[in-house]
Amino acid sequence: MRKPKHRLRIAHLHLGRWGYFEMNFNTLTDYEKESCKLLFYALKRIPSEDRALLAEKYRIERDRANRLYNNNFVPDTVLAKARGMRLIDYRKKRKAIECEFNLHLLEGIKQVRGFDSDLVEDLYQYELYDREVRKENERLAGSTP
């Protein structure tokens, strides 16, 4: 199965608005409220340790991140160092968590909006497939001497 070009785009759009949703909860438009519900639907379905890792990266108000890091989000280099991890290991872990988050987000979209486009259907099917491949790779890596 071929990897969709922008498969995590929907996840990144929702995660990127996490801080905004929390800071402006009372003034959200109806569309933003629906997106906020989808974000928290998916966040509830991942382990709290994984949720904490995503929060370190994305649960920051963008203006504050821009002032602190000249970036919209906390840089991976800063977060990897804070966790005592190599940058490449941190990024692999974050990407795996984002993929799992994305699967749950797409499940939420499926329930709330239905599959109204082939893109959402394709992304959902790819994430299911990718999760199985990752599990198999982890199993094989753990069984090598």
PAPA-25861 format. One record per residue (C-alpha): residue in one letter; x, y, z. Coordinates in steps of 0.1 Angstrom, whole numbers, padded with zeros to 4 digits, always signed. Layout:
% residues N
AXYZ
...
This chain:
% residues 145
M+0000+0000+0000
R+0013+0034-0010
K+0018+0060+0017
P-0006+0090+0012
K+0013+0122+0006
H-0001+0142+0034
R-0014+0115+0057
L-0008+0134+0090
R-0020+0167+0078
I-0054+0164+0095
A-0038+0154+0127
H-0013+0183+0126
L-0041+0208+0119
H-0060+0197+0149
L-0030+0193+0172
G-0017+0227+0161
R-0049+0244+0174
W-0049+0226+0208
G-0037+0257+0227
Y-0060+0280+0208
F-0090+0258+0215
E-0083+0258+0253
M-0075+0296+0255
N-0106+0306+0235
F-0130+0279+0244
N-0159+0303+0251
T-0156+0321+0218
L-0152+0292+0194
T-0173+0291+0162
D-0195+0261+0156
Y-0169+0246+0132
E-0141+0252+0157
K-0162+0235+0184
E-0166+0205+0162
S-0129+0204+0155
C-0122+0208+0192
K-0145+0178+0200
L-0127+0157+0174
L-0093+0167+0189
F-0103+0156+0224
Y-0121+0125+0211
A-0088+0113+0197
L-0067+0125+0226
K-0088+0105+0250
R-0081+0073+0231
I-0043+0074+0234
P-0023+0066+0266
S-0018+0095+0290
E+0020+0092+0285
D+0016+0096+0248
R-0008+0125+0253
A+0017+0142+0275
L+0044+0140+0248
L+0020+0156+0223
A+0010+0182+0248
E+0047+0193+0252
K+0049+0199+0215
Y+0015+0212+0206
R-0004+0224+0237
I+0011+0259+0236
E-0004+0291+0225
R+0013+0300+0191
D+0021+0336+0200
R+0040+0324+0231
A+0058+0297+0211
N+0068+0323+0185
R+0082+0346+0212
L+0101+0318+0230
Y+0113+0297+0201
N+0107+0318+0169
N+0086+0289+0158
N+0049+0280+0161
F+0057+0250+0183
V+0084+0239+0207
P+0113+0226+0186
D+0120+0188+0187
T+0156+0195+0197
V+0144+0212+0229
L+0119+0185+0237
A+0144+0156+0230
K+0170+0172+0252
A+0144+0177+0280
R+0135+0140+0278
G+0171+0129+0276
M+0166+0113+0242
R+0185+0114+0210
L+0167+0137+0184
I+0160+0108+0160
D+0146+0086+0187
Y+0123+0114+0199
R+0111+0121+0164
K+0104+0084+0158
K+0084+0081+0190
R+0065+0114+0183
K+0056+0103+0148
A+0043+0069+0160
I+0021+0086+0186
E+0009+0111+0159
C+0000+0081+0137
E-0020+0065+0165
F-0037+0099+0173
N-0045+0103+0136
L-0062+0069+0134
H-0085+0079+0163
L-0091+0113+0148
L-0101+0098+0115
E-0124+0074+0135
G-0140+0105+0150
I-0144+0121+0117
K-0160+0090+0104
Q-0185+0090+0132
V-0193+0127+0132
R-0192+0135+0095
G-0192+0102+0078
F-0169+0093+0050
D-0177+0123+0027
S-0146+0120+0007
D-0123+0094-0007
L-0093+0111+0009
V-0106+0105+0045
E-0115+0069+0036
D-0080+0063+0021
L-0063+0079+0051
Y-0083+0059+0075
Q-0075+0026+0057
Y-0039+0035+0055
E-0036+0042+0092
L-0052+0008+0100
Y-0027-0009+0077
D+0002+0012+0091
R-0006+0004+0127
E-0005-0034+0119
V+0029-0030+0101
R+0043-0010+0130
K+0032-0037+0155
E+0047-0064+0134
N+0080-0046+0130
E+0081-0040+0168
R+0074-0077+0174
L+0101-0087+0150
A+0126-0063+0165
G+0119-0076+0199
S+0124-0113+0189
T+0159-0108+0174
P+0188-0121+0196
